[in-house]
């Protein structure tokens, strides 16, 4: 990939502080096999390859055995140390085992969220020169096997297409026949070390320009250890998730972190709160991570048809502001504590609210920095902003990625001369030693000579009882350059008007300059798999109108 972004001095410091180690996730797996071989490692509710919605359970012993078998067969197919294996799969035990099998032979896991299609996949496979692409034959009525043939025709470095649940057709290989039913030697395979590349994960596309974020086993371990330590999570946890494992949130919170703890993780291959609630009850899930829309769905359906969620203690959320009513709903309806966090594919969970803080802090803050990570807010000159002022959010620390795959020039553009990563986000001090995200640099709406902090306006609008979801985006104006539009998903039956919104903001005491000047009602907002709103799509919609 080229030079990494971590200096030797920094690496030594992270090891001395305990955030980096001389082990990998494979050592976590082996520890769990030795201590609790018959404990459930994974429970997967999946509709591929059988077409039925699971569940499939694997103990730690069974998972380790499958990892060894798959690793040997990937090696037989010619996958070598440093090769990127493209994993275009929904949340299945096969995806989890493949990620670990890559580490067993020193290969790099290249997960791709299932919603990606030929154009994006072709770009990603071509950039990484991945020799092997693995996907389900079909998922959610899309034919991945056929698409993979089109990709292979345009990417000559792609040597093998392995298809799960579809058999060997059209030059592809069958997953079970090639990777499970055959036993191959691991002689000559070089297992990954802690500083080797572990993952290439492409950004989820809020800007429409994906980059391959590169992490080592150590940077991933650091984010997993930090988030578990802050929340006091243990081997007794049963974790679940609303996002794909092929997204960084699912990859870390609901795969690597439970493995690090020796806990149990529950995986569901598509989101439906009505399906998830009985699973949370049956599996006695203790920890859930998901964006605010997932939380809202669970609260609403739990009110409709209540389940026993008495085991659920912790809900972690990020990617959007959380209104107080949702924090209260988490406590009163789901019976658990909500924590708000901020992070990126590049660095995982960087800030999070704390157990010792007031419950409603989750609606006011995005938390303080986790151990091993540091944050700062600076102005255009790189100087610290005064308390309460909005500044550019910059971070550094042991969970920061190593760069962008074969795009270190693009990564270097985001690193300051003194070594801080410029996130592209804007934030202010929350008044309690933490940060409050106010928007992205590109999300700032410039109305005349004044800035409008979109995220703060969104947070205020979410406090309106008839607003279910909202994004505030800029649209062109000949005189002022830009004006602000509120794109709103209204509660069922609500007939929202512009006057309703401005009266609400006036009642909250928000400065009139921040008020949106246009209202668009939509049935749903376009989102990435992790729940982030794709504002570039909304801007394009408004420009087209």
C-alpha positions as CSV (number, residue, x, y, z in Angstrom):
1,X,0.0,0.0,0.0
2,X,2.9,2.3,0.6
3,X,4.1,4.1,3.7
4,X,1.8,4.0,6.6
5,X,0.7,7.0,8.6
6,X,2.0,5.7,12.0
7,X,5.5,6.6,13.1
8,X,7.7,4.2,15.0
9,X,7.6,6.5,18.0
10,X,3.8,6.6,18.0
11,X,3.6,2.8,17.6
12,X,6.0,2.3,20.6
13,X,3.9,4.7,22.7
14,X,0.7,2.9,21.9
15,X,2.2,-0.4,22.9
16,X,3.6,1.0,26.1
17,X,0.1,2.4,26.9
18,X,-1.6,-0.9,26.3
19,X,-3.6,0.1,23.2
20,X,-1.5,-1.9,20.8
21,X,-0.4,-5.5,21.5
22,X,1.6,-8.4,20.1
23,X,-1.5,-10.4,19.3
24,X,-4.4,-10.5,16.8
25,X,-8.1,-11.4,16.9
26,X,-7.0,-15.0,16.2
27,X,-5.4,-15.1,19.6
28,X,-8.7,-13.8,21.0
29,X,-10.5,-16.7,19.2
30,X,-8.0,-19.2,20.5
31,X,-8.3,-18.0,24.0
32,X,-12.1,-18.4,23.9
33,X,-11.7,-21.9,22.5
34,X,-9.4,-22.8,25.3
35,X,-11.6,-21.3,28.0
36,X,-15.1,-21.9,26.8
37,X,-15.1,-24.1,23.7
38,X,-18.8,-24.8,23.8
39,X,-20.0,-21.3,24.4
40,X,-22.0,-19.7,21.6
41,X,-19.8,-17.4,19.6
42,X,-22.2,-16.4,16.9
43,X,-26.0,-16.6,16.3
44,X,-26.9,-15.7,12.7
45,X,-30.4,-15.1,11.4
46,X,-29.8,-15.3,7.7
47,X,-31.7,-16.0,4.5
48,X,-28.7,-17.2,2.5
49,X,-27.9,-19.8,1.3
50,X,-31.0,-21.8,2.5
51,X,-33.6,-19.0,1.8
52,X,-34.8,-19.4,5.4
53,X,-34.3,-16.9,8.1
54,X,-32.0,-18.9,10.4
55,X,-30.9,-19.0,13.1
56,X,-27.5,-20.7,12.7
57,X,-25.4,-20.9,15.9
58,X,-21.7,-21.7,16.1
59,X,-19.7,-22.4,19.3
60,X,-16.2,-21.0,19.6
61,X,-14.8,-24.5,18.8
62,X,-17.0,-24.8,15.7
63,X,-16.1,-21.3,14.5
64,X,-12.4,-22.0,14.9
65,X,-12.6,-25.2,13.0
66,X,-14.4,-23.5,10.1
67,X,-11.9,-20.7,10.1
68,X,-9.0,-23.2,9.7
69,X,-10.8,-25.1,6.9
70,X,-11.7,-21.9,5.0
71,X,-8.2,-20.4,5.4
72,X,-6.6,-23.6,4.0
73,X,-8.8,-23.5,1.0
74,X,-8.3,-19.8,0.3
75,X,-4.6,-20.5,0.4
76,X,-5.1,-23.3,-2.1
77,X,-6.9,-20.9,-4.4
78,X,-3.7,-18.8,-4.4
79,X,-4.5,-16.1,-1.8
80,X,-1.3,-14.9,-0.2
81,X,-0.1,-12.6,2.5
82,X,-1.2,-9.1,1.8
83,X,-3.9,-10.0,-0.8
84,X,-7.3,-8.4,-0.4
85,X,-10.2,-10.8,-0.4
86,X,-13.4,-9.1,-1.4
87,X,-16.3,-10.1,0.8
88,X,-19.6,-8.9,-0.7
89,X,-21.9,-10.6,1.9
90,X,-24.7,-9.8,4.2
91,X,-24.5,-10.6,8.0
92,X,-23.8,-14.4,7.9
93,X,-21.5,-16.7,9.8
94,X,-19.7,-17.2,6.6
95,X,-18.7,-13.5,6.5
96,X,-17.4,-13.7,10.1
97,X,-15.4,-16.9,9.4
98,X,-14.0,-15.4,6.2
99,X,-12.8,-12.3,8.0
100,X,-10.9,-14.5,10.5
101,X,-9.7,-16.9,7.8
102,X,-8.1,-14.0,6.0
103,X,-6.1,-13.2,9.1
104,X,-5.0,-16.8,9.4
105,X,-3.2,-16.6,6.1
106,X,-2.1,-13.0,6.4
107,X,-4.7,-11.8,3.8
108,X,-6.7,-8.6,4.1
109,X,-10.5,-8.6,4.5
110,X,-12.2,-6.3,2.0
111,X,-15.9,-6.2,3.1
112,X,-18.4,-4.4,0.9
113,X,-21.9,-3.6,2.0
114,X,-24.5,-5.6,0.1
115,X,-26.3,-2.5,-1.4
116,X,-23.2,-1.8,-3.6
117,X,-23.7,-2.7,-7.3
118,X,-21.5,-3.3,-10.3
119,X,-20.1,0.2,-10.8
120,X,-18.9,0.5,-7.2
121,X,-17.8,-3.1,-6.9
122,X,-15.8,-3.0,-10.1
123,X,-14.0,0.1,-8.8
124,X,-13.2,-1.4,-5.4
125,X,-12.1,-4.8,-6.8
126,X,-10.0,-3.1,-9.4
127,X,-8.3,-0.7,-7.0
128,X,-7.4,-3.5,-4.6
129,X,-6.5,-6.0,-7.4
130,X,-8.4,-8.5,-5.3
131,X,-7.8,-12.1,-6.6
132,X,-11.0,-13.5,-5.0
133,X,-14.6,-12.1,-4.8
134,X,-17.1,-13.9,-2.5
135,X,-20.8,-13.2,-2.5
136,X,-24.2,-14.8,-2.0
137,X,-25.8,-16.0,-5.2
138,X,-28.8,-13.9,-4.5
139,X,-29.8,-11.6,-1.6
140,X,-32.9,-9.4,-1.3
141,X,-33.9,-10.3,-4.9
142,X,-30.6,-9.1,-6.4
143,X,-28.4,-11.5,-8.5
144,X,-24.9,-11.1,-7.2
145,X,-23.6,-14.1,-9.2
146,X,-24.6,-12.5,-12.5
147,X,-23.1,-9.2,-11.5
148,X,-19.8,-10.8,-10.4
149,X,-19.4,-12.2,-14.0
150,X,-19.7,-8.6,-15.3
151,X,-17.1,-7.4,-12.8
152,X,-14.7,-10.2,-13.7
153,X,-15.0,-9.4,-17.4
154,X,-13.6,-5.9,-16.7
155,X,-11.1,-6.6,-13.9
156,X,-8.4,-9.0,-15.1
157,X,-6.8,-9.4,-11.7
158,X,-9.9,-11.1,-10.3
159,X,-9.1,-14.8,-10.6
160,X,-11.9,-16.5,-8.7
161,X,-15.5,-15.8,-8.0
162,X,-16.9,-17.9,-5.1
163,X,-20.7,-17.9,-4.7
164,X,-22.6,-18.9,-1.6
165,X,-25.8,-20.9,-2.2
166,X,-25.8,-20.9,-5.9
167,X,-23.6,-23.7,-7.0
168,X,-20.7,-23.5,-9.5
169,X,-22.2,-21.8,-12.5
170,X,-20.8,-19.5,-15.3
171,X,-17.2,-20.0,-14.3
172,X,-17.8,-19.3,-10.6
173,X,-16.9,-21.6,-7.7
174,X,-19.4,-23.0,-5.1
175,X,-18.6,-21.8,-1.6
176,X,-19.4,-25.1,0.2
177,X,-17.6,-27.3,-2.3
178,X,-14.5,-25.1,-2.5
179,X,-14.1,-23.6,0.9
180,X,-15.8,-26.0,3.3
181,X,-16.1,-29.5,2.0
182,X,-12.4,-29.7,0.9
183,X,-9.6,-29.9,3.4
184,X,-6.3,-28.2,2.3
185,X,-3.0,-27.7,4.0
186,X,-1.9,-24.5,5.5
187,X,1.7,-25.3,4.9
188,X,3.5,-22.2,3.7
189,X,0.7,-19.8,4.9
190,X,2.0,-16.8,6.9
191,X,-0.4,-15.7,9.6
192,X,-1.0,-12.0,10.1
193,X,0.9,-10.2,12.7
194,X,-0.5,-7.3,14.8
195,X,0.9,-4.6,12.6
196,X,-0.1,-6.2,9.3
197,X,-3.0,-4.9,7.3
198,X,-6.3,-6.4,8.5
199,X,-9.0,-4.5,6.6
200,X,-9.7,-2.3,3.6
201,X,-13.1,-0.8,4.1
202,X,-14.5,1.7,1.7
203,X,-16.2,4.8,3.1
204,X,-20.0,4.5,3.0
205,X,-20.6,7.3,0.5
206,X,-22.1,10.4,2.2
207,X,-20.0,12.4,-0.3
208,X,-20.3,10.0,-3.2
209,X,-16.5,9.5,-3.3
210,X,-15.6,6.2,-1.6
211,X,-12.0,5.7,-0.4
212,X,-10.5,2.4,0.8
213,X,-9.7,3.0,4.5
214,X,-6.9,0.8,5.7
215,X,-6.6,-0.6,9.3
216,X,-4.1,-2.9,10.9
217,X,-5.0,-5.6,13.4
218,X,-3.7,-3.2,16.1
219,X,-5.7,-0.1,15.1
220,X,-8.8,-2.3,15.1
221,X,-7.9,-3.8,18.4
222,X,-7.5,-0.3,19.9
223,X,-11.0,0.8,19.0
224,X,-12.5,-2.4,20.2
225,X,-10.7,-2.3,23.6
226,X,-11.4,1.4,24.1
227,X,-15.2,1.2,23.5
228,X,-15.5,-2.0,25.6
229,X,-13.5,-0.5,28.5
230,X,-15.5,2.8,28.6
231,X,-18.8,1.0,28.8
232,X,-17.6,-1.7,31.1
233,X,-18.5,-4.5,28.8
234,X,-17.5,-8.1,29.6
235,X,-17.5,-11.7,28.4
236,X,-21.1,-12.0,29.7
237,X,-22.4,-9.7,27.0
238,X,-24.8,-10.8,24.2
239,X,-24.4,-8.1,21.5
240,X,-26.6,-7.2,18.5
241,X,-26.5,-4.7,15.8
242,X,-28.6,-2.8,13.3
243,X,-25.9,-2.3,10.7
244,X,-24.1,-4.6,8.3
245,X,-20.9,-6.3,9.4
246,X,-19.5,-5.0,6.2
247,X,-19.7,-1.5,7.7
248,X,-17.2,-0.4,10.3
249,X,-19.8,-0.1,13.1
250,X,-21.0,-3.7,12.6
251,X,-17.5,-5.0,12.0
252,X,-16.1,-3.6,15.2
253,X,-19.0,-3.4,17.7
254,X,-20.7,-6.7,16.7
255,X,-17.8,-9.0,15.5
256,X,-14.3,-8.0,16.7
257,X,-15.3,-6.6,20.0
258,X,-17.4,-9.6,21.2
259,X,-14.5,-11.9,20.0
260,X,-12.1,-9.7,22.0
261,X,-14.3,-10.1,25.1
262,X,-15.1,-13.8,24.5
263,X,-18.8,-12.8,24.4
264,X,-21.7,-13.9,22.1
265,X,-22.8,-11.8,19.1
266,X,-26.2,-12.0,17.3
267,X,-26.3,-11.1,13.6
268,X,-29.4,-10.4,11.4
269,X,-28.9,-10.1,7.7
270,X,-31.5,-7.3,7.1
271,X,-33.1,-4.7,9.3
272,X,-36.7,-5.0,10.5
273,X,-37.5,-3.8,14.0
274,X,-40.5,-6.2,14.2
275,X,-38.1,-9.1,13.6
276,X,-35.3,-7.8,15.8
277,X,-37.5,-7.3,18.9
278,X,-38.3,-11.0,19.5
279,X,-34.7,-11.9,18.8
280,X,-33.5,-9.4,21.4
281,X,-35.9,-11.0,23.9
282,X,-35.2,-14.6,23.0
283,X,-31.4,-14.2,22.9
284,X,-31.3,-12.1,26.1
285,X,-29.3,-9.4,24.3
286,X,-27.5,-7.1,26.7
287,X,-25.9,-4.6,24.3
288,X,-27.2,-3.0,21.1
289,X,-25.5,-0.6,18.7
290,X,-27.4,1.3,16.0
291,X,-28.0,4.7,14.4
292,X,-31.0,6.8,15.7
293,X,-33.4,5.5,13.1
294,X,-32.9,1.9,14.4
295,X,-33.5,3.1,17.9
296,X,-36.7,5.0,16.9
297,X,-38.0,1.9,15.1
298,X,-37.4,-0.3,18.1
299,X,-39.1,2.1,20.5
300,X,-42.1,2.5,18.2
301,X,-42.6,-1.3,17.7
302,X,-42.0,-2.1,21.3
303,X,-44.8,0.2,22.2
304,X,-47.0,-1.6,19.6
305,X,-46.1,-5.1,20.6
306,X,-44.0,-5.3,23.8
307,X,-41.4,-8.0,24.4
308,X,-39.3,-8.9,27.5
309,X,-36.2,-6.8,27.0
310,X,-35.1,-7.0,30.7
311,X,-31.6,-8.2,29.7
312,X,-30.9,-5.1,27.5
313,X,-28.7,-2.7,29.4
314,X,-26.8,-0.6,26.9
315,X,-27.7,1.1,23.6
316,X,-25.0,3.0,21.8
317,X,-25.9,5.3,18.9
318,X,-24.2,7.7,16.6
319,X,-24.2,9.4,13.1
320,X,-27.0,11.8,13.9
321,X,-28.3,14.0,16.8
322,X,-30.6,12.3,19.2
323,X,-33.7,14.2,20.5
324,X,-34.5,14.1,24.2
325,X,-37.7,12.2,23.6
326,X,-35.7,9.4,22.0
327,X,-33.3,9.3,25.0
328,X,-36.3,9.0,27.3
329,X,-37.9,6.4,25.0
330,X,-34.8,4.3,25.2
331,X,-35.0,4.3,29.0
332,X,-38.8,4.1,29.5
333,X,-39.7,1.8,26.6
334,X,-36.7,-0.3,26.0
335,X,-35.5,-0.2,29.6
336,X,-31.8,0.5,28.8
337,X,-29.3,3.4,28.9
338,X,-28.5,5.3,25.8
339,X,-24.9,6.5,24.9
340,X,-24.2,8.9,22.1
341,X,-20.9,8.6,20.2
342,X,-19.0,10.0,17.3
343,X,-16.6,8.2,14.9
344,X,-15.7,7.4,11.4
345,X,-14.6,4.5,9.3
346,X,-11.1,5.9,9.6
347,X,-11.0,5.6,13.4
348,X,-14.1,3.9,14.9
349,X,-15.6,5.2,18.1
350,X,-13.6,8.3,19.0
351,X,-15.9,10.0,21.5
352,X,-18.8,8.7,23.6
353,X,-20.9,9.8,26.5
354,X,-20.2,8.1,29.9
355,X,-22.2,6.0,32.4
356,X,-21.4,8.5,35.2
357,X,-23.0,11.4,33.2
358,X,-26.7,12.4,33.3
359,X,-28.9,10.2,31.1
360,X,-30.0,13.2,28.9
361,X,-26.4,14.1,28.1
362,X,-26.8,11.8,25.1
363,X,-29.2,14.4,23.6
364,X,-26.7,17.2,24.2
365,X,-23.3,15.8,23.5
366,X,-21.4,13.4,21.3
367,X,-19.2,12.5,24.2
368,X,-15.6,12.8,25.3
369,X,-12.6,11.1,23.7
370,X,-12.1,7.4,24.5
371,X,-8.7,6.3,26.0
372,X,-6.0,6.2,23.3
373,X,-7.6,8.9,21.2
374,X,-7.4,12.7,21.3
375,X,-9.6,15.5,19.8
376,X,-9.1,19.2,19.2
377,X,-11.2,22.0,17.6
378,X,-9.3,24.6,15.5
379,X,-10.0,27.6,13.3
380,X,-8.9,28.1,9.7
381,X,-5.4,29.0,10.9
382,X,-5.1,25.8,13.0
383,X,-5.4,27.7,16.3
384,X,-7.7,26.4,19.1
385,X,-11.1,28.0,19.0
386,X,-12.5,29.7,22.2
387,X,-15.0,27.8,24.4
388,X,-18.4,27.5,22.8
389,X,-17.1,28.4,19.3
390,X,-17.4,26.1,16.3
391,X,-14.2,24.7,15.0
392,X,-12.8,22.0,12.7
393,X,-12.7,18.6,14.5
394,X,-9.3,17.0,14.3
395,X,-8.3,13.7,15.9
396,X,-5.3,11.5,16.5
397,X,-4.4,8.3,18.4
398,X,-4.1,4.6,18.5
399,X,-7.2,3.7,16.5
400,X,-6.5,6.1,13.6
401,X,-6.3,4.3,10.3
402,X,-3.1,3.9,8.3
403,X,-4.4,5.7,5.3
404,X,-6.3,5.2,2.1
405,X,-5.5,2.2,0.0
406,X,-3.3,3.3,-2.9
407,X,-4.5,6.8,-2.3
408,X,-2.0,8.1,0.3
409,X,-2.0,11.4,-1.5
410,X,-5.6,11.8,-0.7
411,X,-5.1,10.8,2.9
412,X,-2.1,13.2,3.3
413,X,-4.5,16.0,2.3
414,X,-6.4,15.4,5.5
415,X,-3.4,15.2,7.8
416,X,-2.1,18.5,9.3
417,X,1.6,19.4,9.4
418,X,1.6,18.4,13.1
419,X,0.0,15.0,12.6
420,X,-3.7,15.5,13.3
421,X,-6.3,14.0,11.0
422,X,-8.8,16.6,9.8
423,X,-12.2,14.8,10.0
424,X,-14.1,17.2,7.8
425,X,-16.6,17.6,10.7
426,X,-17.4,20.8,12.6
427,X,-18.0,20.7,16.4
428,X,-18.0,22.9,19.5
429,X,-17.2,22.2,23.1
430,X,-20.3,20.7,24.8
431,X,-19.5,22.5,28.1
432,X,-18.6,19.3,29.9
433,X,-15.2,18.4,28.4
434,X,-16.7,16.7,25.3
435,X,-17.8,17.7,21.9
436,X,-21.0,18.4,20.0
437,X,-21.0,17.9,16.3
438,X,-22.5,20.9,14.5
439,X,-22.1,19.6,10.9
440,X,-19.6,18.9,8.2
441,X,-17.4,21.5,6.5
442,X,-19.2,20.7,3.3
443,X,-22.6,20.7,5.1
444,X,-22.2,24.3,6.2
445,X,-24.9,26.4,4.6
446,X,-23.6,29.9,3.6
447,X,-26.6,32.2,3.6
448,X,-25.2,35.5,2.6
449,X,-22.2,36.2,4.8
450,X,-23.4,34.0,7.7
451,X,-23.0,30.3,8.4
452,X,-26.0,28.1,9.3
453,X,-25.0,25.0,11.4
454,X,-27.3,22.4,9.8
455,X,-26.9,19.7,12.5
456,X,-28.0,22.1,15.3
457,X,-31.1,23.1,13.3
458,X,-31.8,19.4,12.7
459,X,-31.5,18.6,16.4
460,X,-34.0,21.4,17.2
461,X,-36.5,20.3,14.5
462,X,-36.4,16.8,15.8
463,X,-37.9,18.0,19.1
464,X,-41.1,18.8,17.2
465,X,-43.5,16.0,17.9
466,X,-44.6,15.7,14.3
467,X,-41.0,15.4,12.9
468,X,-39.9,11.8,12.6
469,X,-36.7,12.5,10.6
470,X,-35.1,15.6,9.1
471,X,-32.1,16.9,7.1
472,X,-31.3,20.5,6.6
473,X,-29.4,21.2,3.3
474,X,-28.5,24.1,1.2
475,X,-30.0,25.0,-2.2
476,X,-28.7,27.6,-4.6
477,X,-29.9,31.2,-4.4
478,X,-28.9,33.9,-6.9
479,X,-28.8,36.7,-4.4
480,X,-27.6,35.0,-1.2
481,X,-25.6,32.1,-2.6
482,X,-27.5,29.5,-0.6
483,X,-30.7,29.2,1.4
484,X,-31.7,26.4,3.8
485,X,-34.3,23.7,3.1
486,X,-35.7,21.4,5.8
487,X,-36.3,17.9,4.2
488,X,-38.7,16.3,6.6
489,X,-40.3,12.9,7.2
490,X,-43.5,13.7,9.1
491,X,-45.2,11.5,11.6
492,X,-48.2,9.6,10.3
493,X,-51.1,11.8,9.5
494,X,-49.2,15.1,10.3
495,X,-49.8,18.0,8.0
496,X,-46.7,20.0,8.7
497,X,-46.3,23.5,7.3
498,X,-43.4,25.9,7.2
499,X,-45.2,28.0,9.8
500,X,-45.3,25.0,12.1
501,X,-41.5,24.6,11.9
502,X,-40.7,28.3,12.3
503,X,-43.0,28.7,15.3
504,X,-41.4,25.7,16.9
505,X,-37.9,27.1,16.4
506,X,-39.0,30.5,17.6
507,X,-40.4,28.9,20.8
508,X,-36.9,27.2,21.3
509,X,-35.3,30.6,21.1
510,X,-33.3,29.8,17.9
511,X,-31.9,32.8,16.1
512,X,-34.1,33.6,13.1
513,X,-31.1,33.5,10.7
514,X,-30.9,29.7,11.3
515,X,-34.5,29.0,10.3
516,X,-35.0,27.0,7.1
517,X,-36.8,29.0,4.3
518,X,-38.2,26.0,2.5
519,X,-39.9,22.7,3.5
520,X,-39.9,19.5,1.5
521,X,-41.9,16.6,2.9
522,X,-40.6,13.1,1.8
523,X,-41.5,9.6,2.8
524,X,-37.9,8.7,3.8
525,X,-34.4,10.2,3.7
526,X,-31.7,8.5,1.7
527,X,-29.2,6.8,4.0
528,X,-26.1,4.8,4.0
529,X,-26.2,1.3,5.6
530,X,-25.0,2.7,8.9
531,X,-27.8,5.2,9.0
532,X,-26.0,8.4,7.9
533,X,-28.1,10.7,5.7
534,X,-26.8,11.1,2.2
535,X,-27.0,14.8,1.9
536,X,-25.4,14.9,-1.5
537,X,-28.4,13.1,-2.9
538,X,-30.8,15.6,-1.3
539,X,-28.8,18.5,-2.7
540,X,-29.0,17.0,-6.1
541,X,-32.8,16.5,-5.7
542,X,-33.2,20.2,-4.7
543,X,-31.1,21.4,-7.6
544,X,-33.0,19.3,-10.0
545,X,-36.3,20.9,-8.7
